[in-house]
Amino acid sequence: MAQTIISTKGQVVLPKAIRDKRRWKAGTRLTVEERADGVLLKPVAKQKVRTIDDWAGIVKYKGPALTVEDMNASIEKEFRRRHARGRY
């Protein structure tokens, strides 16, 4: 059975053998759950990396179809508005 010590900052070093077995690298996020007989550490589930296809169709546009030129002009107009620093 491995042992560890709580630092003055409340930090605990997990033994290397346990980290290796669980494949917990530096930066792994863990949930801490208090139990009657101790504390349970569980890795936080990783969020799925989303692609553009996951977002396609979320925003519904109602109106006439726009050309690429119209869309680019709108993007440029908004870019200039946001970065005008008060000079409209």
Stockholm file with secondary structure:
# STOCKHOLM 1.0

chainA/1-88         MAQTIISTKGQVVLPKAIRDKRRWKAGTRLTVEERADGVLLKPVAKQKVRTIDDWAGIVKYKGPALTVEDMNASIEKEFRRRHARGRY
#=GR chainA/1-88 SS CCCCCBCTTSCBCCCHHHHHHHTCCTTCCEEEEEETTEEEEEECCCCCCCCHHHHTTSSCCCSCCCCHHHHHHHHHHHHHHHTSTTCC
#=GC SS_cons        CCCCCBCTTSCBCCCHHHHHHHTCCTTCCEEEEEETTEEEEEECCCCCCCCHHHHTTSSCCCSCCCCHHHHHHHHHHHHHHHTSTTCC
//
